[in-house]
Amino acid sequence: MSLKALKGQILKILDEKKLENIVEIDTSLFNRFSEICIIASGTSLRHMHAIADFLLRFLKSEKLHAIIEKTDSWVLIEACGIEIHLFKPEMREYYALEKLLTFNEEK
């Protein structure tokens, strides 16, 4: 599966599973670990963890390796050059990852 197709499938899953404020950022110019960063907000910790588990099952079904880290407010999944960050809304605002990742674009 191409990176573009994988990104499309992930975005579709996040939308279908009712994640909010989904943002995609191209990180290929400044991040040597990923090419794309997807950030979304879940409605609760249970919602975020359920979506993460669903994404892991999807990636496994596609024979893709993924790394996951879960906390009480943030889930990070990395697979094939795509980082997926799922936040509780208040923690997403606190960390402001979108602002950090788009800092160079604003200059």
C-alpha positions as CSV (number, residue, x, y, z in Angstrom):
1,M,0.0,0.0,0.0
2,S,1.4,3.4,-0.9
3,L,1.9,6.1,1.7
4,K,-0.9,8.2,0.1
5,A,-3.3,5.3,0.1
6,L,-2.5,4.5,3.7
7,K,-2.9,8.1,4.8
8,G,-6.3,8.1,3.0
9,Q,-7.4,5.0,4.8
10,I,-6.3,6.3,8.2
11,L,-8.1,9.7,7.6
12,K,-11.3,7.8,6.5
13,I,-11.2,5.6,9.7
14,L,-10.7,8.6,12.0
15,D,-13.6,10.4,10.3
16,E,-15.9,7.4,10.4
17,K,-15.1,6.8,14.1
18,K,-16.1,10.3,14.9
19,L,-12.8,11.9,15.9
20,E,-12.9,15.6,15.9
21,N,-10.8,18.4,14.4
22,I,-8.7,16.1,12.2
23,V,-5.6,17.8,10.9
24,E,-2.9,16.5,8.5
25,I,0.6,18.1,8.5
26,D,3.4,17.3,6.0
27,T,6.5,16.8,8.2
28,S,8.7,15.4,5.4
29,L,11.0,18.5,5.3
30,F,12.0,18.6,9.0
31,N,11.2,15.2,10.5
32,R,13.5,12.3,9.7
33,F,11.1,9.8,11.3
34,S,7.8,10.6,9.6
35,E,6.5,12.2,6.5
36,I,3.0,12.9,7.7
37,C,1.5,13.8,11.0
38,I,-2.2,13.4,11.7
39,I,-3.7,15.0,14.8
40,A,-7.2,14.4,16.0
41,S,-9.3,14.8,19.2
42,G,-11.3,12.0,20.8
43,T,-14.3,12.6,22.9
44,S,-13.0,10.5,25.9
45,L,-10.0,8.4,26.9
46,R,-12.1,5.3,26.1
47,H,-12.9,6.6,22.7
48,M,-9.3,7.3,21.9
49,H,-8.1,3.9,23.1
50,A,-10.8,2.1,21.1
51,I,-9.9,4.0,17.9
52,A,-6.2,3.2,18.6
53,D,-7.0,-0.5,18.9
54,F,-9.1,-0.3,15.7
55,L,-6.2,1.4,13.9
56,L,-3.7,-1.3,15.1
57,R,-6.0,-4.1,13.9
58,F,-6.3,-2.3,10.5
59,L,-2.5,-1.9,10.2
60,K,-1.9,-5.5,11.2
61,S,-4.5,-6.7,8.6
62,E,-2.4,-4.8,6.0
63,K,0.8,-6.5,7.2
64,L,2.2,-3.2,8.5
65,H,4.2,-2.8,11.6
66,A,3.1,-0.1,14.1
67,I,4.4,1.3,17.3
68,I,1.9,2.6,19.9
69,E,2.2,4.6,23.1
70,K,-0.8,5.4,25.3
71,T,-1.2,7.8,28.2
72,D,-4.2,9.2,30.0
73,S,-4.5,12.1,27.6
74,W,-2.6,11.2,24.4
75,V,-2.2,8.2,22.1
76,L,0.6,8.1,19.6
77,I,0.8,5.5,16.8
78,E,3.6,5.4,14.3
79,A,3.4,3.3,11.1
80,C,5.2,3.5,7.8
81,G,6.2,7.2,8.0
82,I,2.8,8.3,9.4
83,E,2.4,9.6,13.0
84,I,-1.1,9.6,14.4
85,H,-1.7,11.7,17.5
86,L,-5.0,11.3,19.3
87,F,-5.6,13.8,22.1
88,K,-8.3,14.7,24.7
89,P,-9.3,18.2,23.5
90,E,-7.9,20.0,26.6
91,M,-4.5,18.3,26.3
92,R,-4.4,19.0,22.6
93,E,-4.8,22.7,23.3
94,Y,-2.2,22.5,26.1
95,Y,0.5,20.8,23.9
96,A,-0.4,22.8,20.8
97,L,1.4,20.3,18.6
98,E,0.0,21.8,15.4
99,K,1.7,25.1,16.2
100,L,5.0,23.4,16.8
101,L,4.8,21.4,13.6
102,T,3.7,24.4,11.4
103,F,6.1,26.9,13.0
104,N,8.4,26.9,9.9
105,E,5.5,27.4,7.5
106,E,4.5,30.7,9.2
107,K,7.8,32.4,8.4
